[in-house]
Amino acid sequence: MKREKNISRRVALNLWLPIIVVVFILVAALGVIEVNPGLGYTILVGDVIYLIAAVLCYEYTEKMISKEFLAAGFEQSQIQKQILKELPVPYVMTDQMVRLSGIMNSFQRL
C-alpha cells in the first residue's frame, strides 16, 4: 500500500512538473519585460504556448495512466482468482450470519 502511494506521488509529480516550470518561466518573463520588453513578451508568448502543450500532454497522459492502472488491477484480480481456483487447499464459504454455505476442496474438481 505504501509503495502504491509512492508510485502515485511520483506519477503526479511528473505530470505536474511542466506546469510548475511554466510558473517559473512566467515570473522570469515578467522580470525580463522590465529590462527588455520585446524579449520579455517573446518569452511570455513562448510560455503560453508551452503551457497549452503541457496541459494537453497532462490530460492525455493522465487518461492513459488511469487506463493502465485499471487494466493492471483487473489483470491482477484475474490472476488471483485463477490461483485460488488451482490451489489444492480446502476452504469454507459462509453467509453474513456466519452460517455454513459450502465446503469446497479443489481436489474435488480434478
Phi and psi restraints in degrees (range 20) as a CNS / XPLOR table:
assign (resid 1 and name C) (resid 2 and name N)
       (resid 2 and name CA) (resid 2 and name C) 1.0 -64.8 20.0 2
assign (resid 2 and name N) (resid 2 and name CA)
       (resid 2 and name C) (resid 3 and name N) 1.0 -39.4 20.0 2
assign (resid 2 and name C) (resid 3 and name N)
       (resid 3 and name CA) (resid 3 and name C) 1.0 -62.6 20.0 2
assign (resid 3 and name N) (resid 3 and name CA)
       (resid 3 and name C) (resid 4 and name N) 1.0 -40.7 20.0 2
assign (resid 3 and name C) (resid 4 and name N)
       (resid 4 and name CA) (resid 4 and name C) 1.0 -63.0 20.0 2
assign (resid 4 and name N) (resid 4 and name CA)
       (resid 4 and name C) (resid 5 and name N) 1.0 -38.4 20.0 2
assign (resid 4 and name C) (resid 5 and name N)
       (resid 5 and name CA) (resid 5 and name C) 1.0 -66.3 20.0 2
assign (resid 5 and name N) (resid 5 and name CA)
       (resid 5 and name C) (resid 6 and name N) 1.0 -40.0 20.0 2
assign (resid 5 and name C) (resid 6 and name N)
       (resid 6 and name CA) (resid 6 and name C) 1.0 -63.3 20.0 2
assign (resid 6 and name N) (resid 6 and name CA)
       (resid 6 and name C) (resid 7 and name N) 1.0 -42.6 20.0 2
assign (resid 6 and name C) (resid 7 and name N)
       (resid 7 and name CA) (resid 7 and name C) 1.0 -63.9 20.0 2
assign (resid 7 and name N) (resid 7 and name CA)
       (resid 7 and name C) (resid 8 and name N) 1.0 -43.6 20.0 2
assign (resid 7 and name C) (resid 8 and name N)
       (resid 8 and name CA) (resid 8 and name C) 1.0 -61.9 20.0 2
assign (resid 8 and name N) (resid 8 and name CA)
       (resid 8 and name C) (resid 9 and name N) 1.0 -41.1 20.0 2
assign (resid 8 and name C) (resid 9 and name N)
       (resid 9 and name CA) (resid 9 and name C) 1.0 -65.3 20.0 2
assign (resid 9 and name N) (resid 9 and name CA)
       (resid 9 and name C) (resid 10 and name N) 1.0 -41.8 20.0 2
assign (resid 9 and name C) (resid 10 and name N)
       (resid 10 and name CA) (resid 10 and name C) 1.0 -65.0 20.0 2
assign (resid 10 and name N) (resid 10 and name CA)
       (resid 10 and name C) (resid 11 and name N) 1.0 -40.9 20.0 2
assign (resid 10 and name C) (resid 11 and name N)
       (resid 11 and name CA) (resid 11 and name C) 1.0 -63.6 20.0 2
assign (resid 11 and name N) (resid 11 and name CA)
       (resid 11 and name C) (resid 12 and name N) 1.0 -44.5 20.0 2
assign (resid 11 and name C) (resid 12 and name N)
       (resid 12 and name CA) (resid 12 and name C) 1.0 -61.9 20.0 2
assign (resid 12 and name N) (resid 12 and name CA)
       (resid 12 and name C) (resid 13 and name N) 1.0 -41.6 20.0 2
assign (resid 12 and name C) (resid 13 and name N)
       (resid 13 and name CA) (resid 13 and name C) 1.0 -62.8 20.0 2
assign (resid 13 and name N) (resid 13 and name CA)
       (resid 13 and name C) (resid 14 and name N) 1.0 -44.2 20.0 2
assign (resid 13 and name C) (resid 14 and name N)
       (resid 14 and name CA) (resid 14 and name C) 1.0 -64.9 20.0 2
assign (resid 14 and name N) (resid 14 and name CA)
       (resid 14 and name C) (resid 15 and name N) 1.0 -30.7 20.0 2
assign (resid 14 and name C) (resid 15 and name N)
       (resid 15 and name CA) (resid 15 and name C) 1.0 -76.0 20.0 2
assign (resid 15 and name N) (resid 15 and name CA)
       (resid 15 and name C) (resid 16 and name N) 1.0 -35.6 20.0 2
assign (resid 15 and name C) (resid 16 and name N)
       (resid 16 and name CA) (resid 16 and name C) 1.0 -86.7 20.0 2
assign (resid 16 and name N) (resid 16 and name CA)
       (resid 16 and name C) (resid 17 and name N) 1.0 -18.5 20.0 2
assign (resid 16 and name C) (resid 17 and name N)
       (resid 17 and name CA) (resid 17 and name C) 1.0 -55.4 20.0 2
assign (resid 17 and name N) (resid 17 and name CA)
       (resid 17 and name C) (resid 18 and name N) 1.0 -47.1 20.0 2
assign (resid 17 and name C) (resid 18 and name N)
       (resid 18 and name CA) (resid 18 and name C) 1.0 -61.1 20.0 2
assign (resid 18 and name N) (resid 18 and name CA)
       (resid 18 and name C) (resid 19 and name N) 1.0 -34.7 20.0 2
assign (resid 18 and name C) (resid 19 and name N)
       (resid 19 and name CA) (resid 19 and name C) 1.0 -71.0 20.0 2
assign (resid 19 and name N) (resid 19 and name CA)
       (resid 19 and name C) (resid 20 and name N) 1.0 -35.1 20.0 2
assign (resid 19 and name C) (resid 20 and name N)
       (resid 20 and name CA) (resid 20 and name C) 1.0 -65.8 20.0 2
assign (resid 20 and name N) (resid 20 and name CA)
       (resid 20 and name C) (resid 21 and name N) 1.0 -39.2 20.0 2
assign (resid 20 and name C) (resid 21 and name N)
       (resid 21 and name CA) (resid 21 and name C) 1.0 -61.5 20.0 2
assign (resid 21 and name N) (resid 21 and name CA)
       (resid 21 and name C) (resid 22 and name N) 1.0 -37.7 20.0 2
assign (resid 21 and name C) (resid 22 and name N)
       (resid 22 and name CA) (resid 22 and name C) 1.0 -57.2 20.0 2
assign (resid 22 and name N) (resid 22 and name CA)
       (resid 22 and name C) (resid 23 and name N) 1.0 -41.2 20.0 2
assign (resid 22 and name C) (resid 23 and name N)
       (resid 23 and name CA) (resid 23 and name C) 1.0 -62.9 20.0 2
assign (resid 23 and name N) (resid 23 and name CA)
       (resid 23 and name C) (resid 24 and name N) 1.0 -43.9 20.0 2
assign (resid 23 and name C) (resid 24 and name N)
       (resid 24 and name CA) (resid 24 and name C) 1.0 -65.0 20.0 2
assign (resid 24 and name N) (resid 24 and name CA)
       (resid 24 and name C) (resid 25 and name N) 1.0 -40.1 20.0 2
assign (resid 24 and name C) (resid 25 and name N)
       (resid 25 and name CA) (resid 25 and name C) 1.0 -65.8 20.0 2
assign (resid 25 and name N) (resid 25 and name CA)
       (resid 25 and name C) (resid 26 and name N) 1.0 -37.0 20.0 2
assign (resid 25 and name C) (resid 26 and name N)
       (resid 26 and name CA) (resid 26 and name C) 1.0 -61.6 20.0 2
assign (resid 26 and name N) (resid 26 and name CA)
       (resid 26 and name C) (resid 27 and name N) 1.0 -44.7 20.0 2
assign (resid 26 and name C) (resid 27 and name N)
       (resid 27 and name CA) (resid 27 and name C) 1.0 -62.8 20.0 2
assign (resid 27 and name N) (resid 27 and name CA)
       (resid 27 and name C) (resid 28 and name N) 1.0 -42.5 20.0 2
assign (resid 27 and name C) (resid 28 and name N)
       (resid 28 and name CA) (resid 28 and name C) 1.0 -64.0 20.0 2
assign (resid 28 and name N) (resid 28 and name CA)
       (resid 28 and name C) (resid 29 and name N) 1.0 -40.8 20.0 2
assign (resid 28 and name C) (resid 29 and name N)
       (resid 29 and name CA) (resid 29 and name C) 1.0 -62.8 20.0 2
assign (resid 29 and name N) (resid 29 and name CA)
       (resid 29 and name C) (resid 30 and name N) 1.0 -40.5 20.0 2
assign (resid 29 and name C) (resid 30 and name N)
       (resid 30 and name CA) (resid 30 and name C) 1.0 -64.3 20.0 2
assign (resid 30 and name N) (resid 30 and name CA)
       (resid 30 and name C) (resid 31 and name N) 1.0 -35.0 20.0 2
assign (resid 30 and name C) (resid 31 and name N)
       (resid 31 and name CA) (resid 31 and name C) 1.0 -69.9 20.0 2
assign (resid 31 and name N) (resid 31 and name CA)
       (resid 31 and name C) (resid 32 and name N) 1.0 -37.4 20.0 2
assign (resid 31 and name C) (resid 32 and name N)
       (resid 32 and name CA) (resid 32 and name C) 1.0 -70.8 20.0 2
assign (resid 32 and name N) (resid 32 and name CA)
       (resid 32 and name C) (resid 33 and name N) 1.0 -32.6 20.0 2
assign (resid 32 and name C) (resid 33 and name N)
       (resid 33 and name CA) (resid 33 and name C) 1.0 -57.7 20.0 2
assign (resid 33 and name N) (resid 33 and name CA)
       (resid 33 and name C) (resid 34 and name N) 1.0 -35.7 20.0 2
assign (resid 33 and name C) (resid 34 and name N)
       (resid 34 and name CA) (resid 34 and name C) 1.0 -63.9 20.0 2
assign (resid 34 and name N) (resid 34 and name CA)
       (resid 34 and name C) (resid 35 and name N) 1.0 -36.3 20.0 2
assign (resid 34 and name C) (resid 35 and name N)
       (resid 35 and name CA) (resid 35 and name C) 1.0 -88.9 20.0 2
assign (resid 35 and name N) (resid 35 and name CA)
       (resid 35 and name C) (resid 36 and name N) 1.0 -48.0 20.0 2
assign (resid 35 and name C) (resid 36 and name N)
       (resid 36 and name CA) (resid 36 and name C) 1.0 -138.9 20.0 2
assign (resid 36 and name N) (resid 36 and name CA)
       (resid 36 and name C) (resid 37 and name N) 1.0 94.6 20.0 2
assign (resid 36 and name C) (resid 37 and name N)
       (resid 37 and name CA) (resid 37 and name C) 1.0 -57.6 20.0 2
assign (resid 37 and name N) (resid 37 and name CA)
       (resid 37 and name C) (resid 38 and name N) 1.0 -40.5 20.0 2
assign (resid 37 and name C) (resid 38 and name N)
       (resid 38 and name CA) (resid 38 and name C) 1.0 -60.5 20.0 2
assign (resid 38 and name N) (resid 38 and name CA)
       (resid 38 and name C) (resid 39 and name N) 1.0 -48.4 20.0 2
assign (resid 38 and name C) (resid 39 and name N)
       (resid 39 and name CA) (resid 39 and name C) 1.0 -67.4 20.0 2
assign (resid 39 and name N) (resid 39 and name CA)
       (resid 39 and name C) (resid 40 and name N) 1.0 -39.6 20.0 2
assign (resid 39 and name C) (resid 40 and name N)
       (resid 40 and name CA) (resid 40 and name C) 1.0 -61.5 20.0 2
assign (resid 40 and name N) (resid 40 and name CA)
       (resid 40 and name C) (resid 41 and name N) 1.0 -44.6 20.0 2
assign (resid 40 and name C) (resid 41 and name N)
       (resid 41 and name CA) (resid 41 and name C) 1.0 -69.0 20.0 2
assign (resid 41 and name N) (resid 41 and name CA)
       (resid 41 and name C) (resid 42 and name N) 1.0 -32.3 20.0 2
assign (resid 41 and name C) (resid 42 and name N)
       (resid 42 and name CA) (resid 42 and name C) 1.0 -63.9 20.0 2
assign (resid 42 and name N) (resid 42 and name CA)
       (resid 42 and name C) (resid 43 and name N) 1.0 -44.6 20.0 2
assign (resid 42 and name C) (resid 43 and name N)
       (resid 43 and name CA) (resid 43 and name C) 1.0 -63.0 20.0 2
assign (resid 43 and name N) (resid 43 and name CA)
       (resid 43 and name C) (resid 44 and name N) 1.0 -39.9 20.0 2
assign (resid 43 and name C) (resid 44 and name N)
       (resid 44 and name CA) (resid 44 and name C) 1.0 -63.0 20.0 2
assign (resid 44 and name N) (resid 44 and name CA)
       (resid 44 and name C) (resid 45 and name N) 1.0 -44.4 20.0 2
assign (resid 44 and name C) (resid 45 and name N)
       (resid 45 and name CA) (resid 45 and name C) 1.0 -63.4 20.0 2
assign (resid 45 and name N) (resid 45 and name CA)
       (resid 45 and name C) (resid 46 and name N) 1.0 -44.0 20.0 2
assign (resid 45 and name C) (resid 46 and name N)
       (resid 46 and name CA) (resid 46 and name C) 1.0 -61.8 20.0 2
assign (resid 46 and name N) (resid 46 and name CA)
       (resid 46 and name C) (resid 47 and name N) 1.0 -37.1 20.0 2
assign (resid 46 and name C) (resid 47 and name N)
       (resid 47 and name CA) (resid 47 and name C) 1.0 -65.7 20.0 2
assign (resid 47 and name N) (resid 47 and name CA)
       (resid 47 and name C) (resid 48 and name N) 1.0 -40.6 20.0 2
assign (resid 47 and name C) (resid 48 and name N)
       (resid 48 and name CA) (resid 48 and name C) 1.0 -65.1 20.0 2
assign (resid 48 and name N) (resid 48 and name CA)
       (resid 48 and name C) (resid 49 and name N) 1.0 -42.7 20.0 2
assign (resid 48 and name C) (resid 49 and name N)
       (resid 49 and name CA) (resid 49 and name C) 1.0 -62.0 20.0 2
assign (resid 49 and name N) (resid 49 and name CA)
       (resid 49 and name C) (resid 50 and name N) 1.0 -43.9 20.0 2
assign (resid 49 and name C) (resid 50 and name N)
       (resid 50 and name CA) (resid 50 and name C) 1.0 -62.8 20.0 2
assign (resid 50 and name N) (resid 50 and name CA)
       (resid 50 and name C) (resid 51 and name N) 1.0 -39.4 20.0 2
assign (resid 50 and name C) (resid 51 and name N)
       (resid 51 and name CA) (resid 51 and name C) 1.0 -60.9 20.0 2
assign (resid 51 and name N) (resid 51 and name CA)
       (resid 51 and name C) (resid 52 and name N) 1.0 -45.1 20.0 2
assign (resid 51 and name C) (resid 52 and name N)
       (resid 52 and name CA) (resid 52 and name C) 1.0 -60.9 20.0 2
assign (resid 52 and name N) (resid 52 and name CA)
       (resid 52 and name C) (resid 53 and name N) 1.0 -45.8 20.0 2
assign (resid 52 and name C) (resid 53 and name N)
       (resid 53 and name CA) (resid 53 and name C) 1.0 -63.1 20.0 2
assign (resid 53 and name N) (resid 53 and name CA)
       (resid 53 and name C) (resid 54 and name N) 1.0 -40.2 20.0 2
assign (resid 53 and name C) (resid 54 and name N)
       (resid 54 and name CA) (resid 54 and name C) 1.0 -65.6 20.0 2
assign (resid 54 and name N) (resid 54 and name CA)
       (resid 54 and name C) (resid 55 and name N) 1.0 -40.9 20.0 2
assign (resid 54 and name C) (resid 55 and name N)
       (resid 55 and name CA) (resid 55 and name C) 1.0 -66.6 20.0 2
assign (resid 55 and name N) (resid 55 and name CA)
       (resid 55 and name C) (resid 56 and name N) 1.0 -42.1 20.0 2
assign (resid 55 and name C) (resid 56 and name N)
       (resid 56 and name CA) (resid 56 and name C) 1.0 -63.0 20.0 2
assign (resid 56 and name N) (resid 56 and name CA)
       (resid 56 and name C) (resid 57 and name N) 1.0 -43.7 20.0 2
assign (resid 56 and name C) (resid 57 and name N)
       (resid 57 and name CA) (resid 57 and name C) 1.0 -63.6 20.0 2
assign (resid 57 and name N) (resid 57 and name CA)
       (resid 57 and name C) (resid 58 and name N) 1.0 -39.9 20.0 2
assign (resid 57 and name C) (resid 58 and name N)
       (resid 58 and name CA) (resid 58 and name C) 1.0 -59.9 20.0 2
assign (resid 58 and name N) (resid 58 and name CA)
       (resid 58 and name C) (resid 59 and name N) 1.0 -48.5 20.0 2
assign (resid 58 and name C) (resid 59 and name N)
       (resid 59 and name CA) (resid 59 and name C) 1.0 -60.3 20.0 2
assign (resid 59 and name N) (resid 59 and name CA)
       (resid 59 and name C) (resid 60 and name N) 1.0 -47.2 20.0 2
assign (resid 59 and name C) (resid 60 and name N)
       (resid 60 and name CA) (resid 60 and name C) 1.0 -64.0 20.0 2
assign (resid 60 and name N) (resid 60 and name CA)
       (resid 60 and name C) (resid 61 and name N) 1.0 -47.0 20.0 2
assign (resid 60 and name C) (resid 61 and name N)
       (resid 61 and name CA) (resid 61 and name C) 1.0 -66.9 20.0 2
assign (resid 61 and name N) (resid 61 and name CA)
       (resid 61 and name C) (resid 62 and name N) 1.0 -39.3 20.0 2
assign (resid 61 and name C) (resid 62 and name N)
       (resid 62 and name CA) (resid 62 and name C) 1.0 -62.8 20.0 2
assign (resid 62 and name N) (resid 62 and name CA)
       (resid 62 and name C) (resid 63 and name N) 1.0 -43.2 20.0 2
assign (resid 62 and name C) (resid 63 and name N)
       (resid 63 and name CA) (resid 63 and name C) 1.0 -63.3 20.0 2
assign (resid 63 and name N) (resid 63 and name CA)
       (resid 63 and name C) (resid 64 and name N) 1.0 -43.5 20.0 2
assign (resid 63 and name C) (resid 64 and name N)
       (resid 64 and name CA) (resid 64 and name C) 1.0 -63.7 20.0 2
assign (resid 64 and name N) (resid 64 and name CA)
       (resid 64 and name C) (resid 65 and name N) 1.0 -44.0 20.0 2
assign (resid 64 and name C) (resid 65 and name N)
       (resid 65 and name CA) (resid 65 and name C) 1.0 -66.0 20.0 2
assign (resid 65 and name N) (resid 65 and name CA)
       (resid 65 and name C) (resid 66 and name N) 1.0 -40.6 20.0 2
assign (resid 65 and name C) (resid 66 and name N)
       (resid 66 and name CA) (resid 66 and name C) 1.0 -60.7 20.0 2
assign (resid 66 and name N) (resid 66 and name CA)
       (resid 66 and name C) (resid 67 and name N) 1.0 -43.4 20.0 2
assign (resid 66 and name C) (resid 67 and name N)
       (resid 67 and name CA) (resid 67 and name C) 1.0 -61.9 20.0 2
assign (resid 67 and name N) (resid 67 and name CA)
       (resid 67 and name C) (resid 68 and name N) 1.0 -43.0 20.0 2
assign (resid 67 and name C) (resid 68 and name N)
       (resid 68 and name CA) (resid 68 and name C) 1.0 -65.4 20.0 2
assign (resid 68 and name N) (resid 68 and name CA)
       (resid 68 and name C) (resid 69 and name N) 1.0 -43.0 20.0 2
assign (resid 68 and name C) (resid 69 and name N)
       (resid 69 and name CA) (resid 69 and name C) 1.0 -63.4 20.0 2
assign (resid 69 and name N) (resid 69 and name CA)
       (resid 69 and name C) (resid 70 and name N) 1.0 -41.0 20.0 2
assign (resid 69 and name C) (resid 70 and name N)
       (resid 70 and name CA) (resid 70 and name C) 1.0 -64.0 20.0 2
assign (resid 70 and name N) (resid 70 and name CA)
       (resid 70 and name C) (resid 71 and name N) 1.0 -44.6 20.0 2
assign (resid 70 and name C) (resid 71 and name N)
       (resid 71 and name CA) (resid 71 and name C) 1.0 -64.2 20.0 2
assign (resid 71 and name N) (resid 71 and name CA)
       (resid 71 and name C) (resid 72 and name N) 1.0 -40.9 20.0 2
assign (resid 71 and name C) (resid 72 and name N)
       (resid 72 and name CA) (resid 72 and name C) 1.0 -64.9 20.0 2
assign (resid 72 and name N) (resid 72 and name CA)
       (resid 72 and name C) (resid 73 and name N) 1.0 -41.1 20.0 2
assign (resid 72 and name C) (resid 73 and name N)
       (resid 73 and name CA) (resid 73 and name C) 1.0 -63.7 20.0 2
assign (resid 73 and name N) (resid 73 and name CA)
       (resid 73 and name C) (resid 74 and name N) 1.0 -42.2 20.0 2
assign (resid 73 and name C) (resid 74 and name N)
       (resid 74 and name CA) (resid 74 and name C) 1.0 -64.0 20.0 2
assign (resid 74 and name N) (resid 74 and name CA)
       (resid 74 and name C) (resid 75 and name N) 1.0 -43.2 20.0 2
assign (resid 74 and name C) (resid 75 and name N)
       (resid 75 and name CA) (resid 75 and name C) 1.0 -63.2 20.0 2
assign (resid 75 and name N) (resid 75 and name CA)
       (resid 75 and name C) (resid 76 and name N) 1.0 -41.9 20.0 2
assign (resid 75 and name C) (resid 76 and name N)
       (resid 76 and name CA) (resid 76 and name C) 1.0 -63.1 20.0 2
assign (resid 76 and name N) (resid 76 and name CA)
       (resid 76 and name C) (resid 77 and name N) 1.0 -40.0 20.0 2
assign (resid 76 and name C) (resid 77 and name N)
       (resid 77 and name CA) (resid 77 and name C) 1.0 -61.9 20.0 2
assign (resid 77 and name N) (resid 77 and name CA)
       (resid 77 and name C) (resid 78 and name N) 1.0 -42.8 20.0 2
assign (resid 77 and name C) (resid 78 and name N)
       (resid 78 and name CA) (resid 78 and name C) 1.0 -65.3 20.0 2
assign (resid 78 and name N) (resid 78 and name CA)
       (resid 78 and name C) (resid 79 and name N) 1.0 -39.5 20.0 2
assign (resid 78 and name C) (resid 79 and name N)
       (resid 79 and name CA) (resid 79 and name C) 1.0 -64.2 20.0 2
assign (resid 79 and name N) (resid 79 and name CA)
       (resid 79 and name C) (resid 80 and name N) 1.0 -42.6 20.0 2
assign (resid 79 and name C) (resid 80 and name N)
       (resid 80 and name CA) (resid 80 and name C) 1.0 -62.7 20.0 2
assign (resid 80 and name N) (resid 80 and name CA)
       (resid 80 and name C) (resid 81 and name N) 1.0 -41.9 20.0 2
assign (resid 80 and name C) (resid 81 and name N)
       (resid 81 and name CA) (resid 81 and name C) 1.0 -61.9 20.0 2
assign (resid 81 and name N) (resid 81 and name CA)
       (resid 81 and name C) (resid 82 and name N) 1.0 -43.4 20.0 2
assign (resid 81 and name C) (resid 82 and name N)
       (resid 82 and name CA) (resid 82 and name C) 1.0 -64.4 20.0 2
assign (resid 82 and name N) (resid 82 and name CA)
       (resid 82 and name C) (resid 83 and name N) 1.0 -41.4 20.0 2
assign (resid 82 and name C) (resid 83 and name N)
       (resid 83 and name CA) (resid 83 and name C) 1.0 -63.0 20.0 2
assign (resid 83 and name N) (resid 83 and name CA)
       (resid 83 and name C) (resid 84 and name N) 1.0 -43.1 20.0 2
assign (resid 83 and name C) (resid 84 and name N)
       (resid 84 and name CA) (resid 84 and name C) 1.0 -63.2 20.0 2
assign (resid 84 and name N) (resid 84 and name CA)
       (resid 84 and name C) (resid 85 and name N) 1.0 -36.7 20.0 2
assign (resid 84 and name C) (resid 85 and name N)
       (resid 85 and name CA) (resid 85 and name C) 1.0 -66.8 20.0 2
assign (resid 85 and name N) (resid 85 and name CA)
       (resid 85 and name C) (resid 86 and name N) 1.0 -36.4 20.0 2
assign (resid 85 and name C) (resid 86 and name N)
       (resid 86 and name CA) (resid 86 and name C) 1.0 -90.7 20.0 2
assign (resid 86 and name N) (resid 86 and name CA)
       (resid 86 and name C) (resid 87 and name N) 1.0 -9.6 20.0 2
assign (resid 86 and name C) (resid 87 and name N)
       (resid 87 and name CA) (resid 87 and name C) 1.0 -73.0 20.0 2
assign (resid 87 and name N) (resid 87 and name CA)
       (resid 87 and name C) (resid 88 and name N) 1.0 127.8 20.0 2
assign (resid 87 and name C) (resid 88 and name N)
       (resid 88 and name CA) (resid 88 and name C) 1.0 -82.8 20.0 2
assign (resid 88 and name N) (resid 88 and name CA)
       (resid 88 and name C) (resid 89 and name N) 1.0 56.7 20.0 2
assign (resid 88 and name C) (resid 89 and name N)
       (resid 89 and name CA) (resid 89 and name C) 1.0 -126.5 20.0 2
assign (resid 89 and name N) (resid 89 and name CA)
       (resid 89 and name C) (resid 90 and name N) 1.0 131.1 20.0 2
assign (resid 89 and name C) (resid 90 and name N)
       (resid 90 and name CA) (resid 90 and name C) 1.0 -72.0 20.0 2
assign (resid 90 and name N) (resid 90 and name CA)
       (resid 90 and name C) (resid 91 and name N) 1.0 149.6 20.0 2
assign (resid 90 and name C) (resid 91 and name N)
       (resid 91 and name CA) (resid 91 and name C) 1.0 -146.8 20.0 2
assign (resid 91 and name N) (resid 91 and name CA)
       (resid 91 and name C) (resid 92 and name N) 1.0 161.3 20.0 2
assign (resid 91 and name C) (resid 92 and name N)
       (resid 92 and name CA) (resid 92 and name C) 1.0 -118.1 20.0 2
assign (resid 92 and name N) (resid 92 and name CA)
       (resid 92 and name C) (resid 93 and name N) 1.0 138.7 20.0 2
assign (resid 92 and name C) (resid 93 and name N)
       (resid 93 and name CA) (resid 93 and name C) 1.0 -110.3 20.0 2
assign (resid 93 and name N) (resid 93 and name CA)
       (resid 93 and name C) (resid 94 and name N) 1.0 133.3 20.0 2
assign (resid 93 and name C) (resid 94 and name N)
       (resid 94 and name CA) (resid 94 and name C) 1.0 -127.6 20.0 2
assign (resid 94 and name N) (resid 94 and name CA)
       (resid 94 and name C) (resid 95 and name N) 1.0 161.2 20.0 2
assign (resid 94 and name C) (resid 95 and name N)
       (resid 95 and name CA) (resid 95 and name C) 1.0 -93.5 20.0 2
assign (resid 95 and name N) (resid 95 and name CA)
       (resid 95 and name C) (resid 96 and name N) 1.0 -169.5 20.0 2
assign (resid 95 and name C) (resid 96 and name N)
       (resid 96 and name CA) (resid 96 and name C) 1.0 -66.1 20.0 2
assign (resid 96 and name N) (resid 96 and name CA)
       (resid 96 and name C) (resid 97 and name N) 1.0 -26.2 20.0 2
assign (resid 96 and name C) (resid 97 and name N)
       (resid 97 and name CA) (resid 97 and name C) 1.0 -88.2 20.0 2
assign (resid 97 and name N) (resid 97 and name CA)
       (resid 97 and name C) (resid 98 and name N) 1.0 10.7 20.0 2
assign (resid 97 and name C) (resid 98 and name N)
       (resid 98 and name CA) (resid 98 and name C) 1.0 58.8 20.0 2
assign (resid 98 and name N) (resid 98 and name CA)
       (resid 98 and name C) (resid 99 and name N) 1.0 35.2 20.0 2
assign (resid 98 and name C) (resid 99 and name N)
       (resid 99 and name CA) (resid 99 and name C) 1.0 -91.8 20.0 2
assign (resid 99 and name N) (resid 99 and name CA)
       (resid 99 and name C) (resid 100 and name N) 1.0 143.1 20.0 2
assign (resid 99 and name C) (resid 100 and name N)
       (resid 100 and name CA) (resid 100 and name C) 1.0 -67.5 20.0 2
assign (resid 100 and name N) (resid 100 and name CA)
       (resid 100 and name C) (resid 101 and name N) 1.0 123.7 20.0 2
assign (resid 100 and name C) (resid 101 and name N)
       (resid 101 and name CA) (resid 101 and name C) 1.0 -115.5 20.0 2
assign (resid 101 and name N) (resid 101 and name CA)
       (resid 101 and name C) (resid 102 and name N) 1.0 -6.0 20.0 2
assign (resid 101 and name C) (resid 102 and name N)
       (resid 102 and name CA) (resid 102 and name C) 1.0 173.2 20.0 2
assign (resid 102 and name N) (resid 102 and name CA)
       (resid 102 and name C) (resid 103 and name N) 1.0 145.6 20.0 2
assign (resid 102 and name C) (resid 103 and name N)
       (resid 103 and name CA) (resid 103 and name C) 1.0 -118.9 20.0 2
assign (resid 103 and name N) (resid 103 and name CA)
       (resid 103 and name C) (resid 104 and name N) 1.0 123.5 20.0 2
assign (resid 103 and name C) (resid 104 and name N)
       (resid 104 and name CA) (resid 104 and name C) 1.0 -116.9 20.0 2
assign (resid 104 and name N) (resid 104 and name CA)
       (resid 104 and name C) (resid 105 and name N) 1.0 149.2 20.0 2
assign (resid 104 and name C) (resid 105 and name N)
       (resid 105 and name CA) (resid 105 and name C) 1.0 -141.7 20.0 2
assign (resid 105 and name N) (resid 105 and name CA)
       (resid 105 and name C) (resid 106 and name N) 1.0 124.8 20.0 2
assign (resid 105 and name C) (resid 106 and name N)
       (resid 106 and name CA) (resid 106 and name C) 1.0 -66.6 20.0 2
assign (resid 106 and name N) (resid 106 and name CA)
       (resid 106 and name C) (resid 107 and name N) 1.0 -17.9 20.0 2
assign (resid 106 and name C) (resid 107 and name N)
       (resid 107 and name CA) (resid 107 and name C) 1.0 -67.2 20.0 2
assign (resid 107 and name N) (resid 107 and name CA)
       (resid 107 and name C) (resid 108 and name N) 1.0 -27.4 20.0 2
assign (resid 107 and name C) (resid 108 and name N)
       (resid 108 and name CA) (resid 108 and name C) 1.0 -67.0 20.0 2
assign (resid 108 and name N) (resid 108 and name CA)
       (resid 108 and name C) (resid 109 and name N) 1.0 -27.1 20.0 2
assign (resid 108 and name C) (resid 109 and name N)
       (resid 109 and name CA) (resid 109 and name C) 1.0 -78.5 20.0 2
assign (resid 109 and name N) (resid 109 and name CA)
       (resid 109 and name C) (resid 110 and name N) 1.0 -16.0 20.0 2
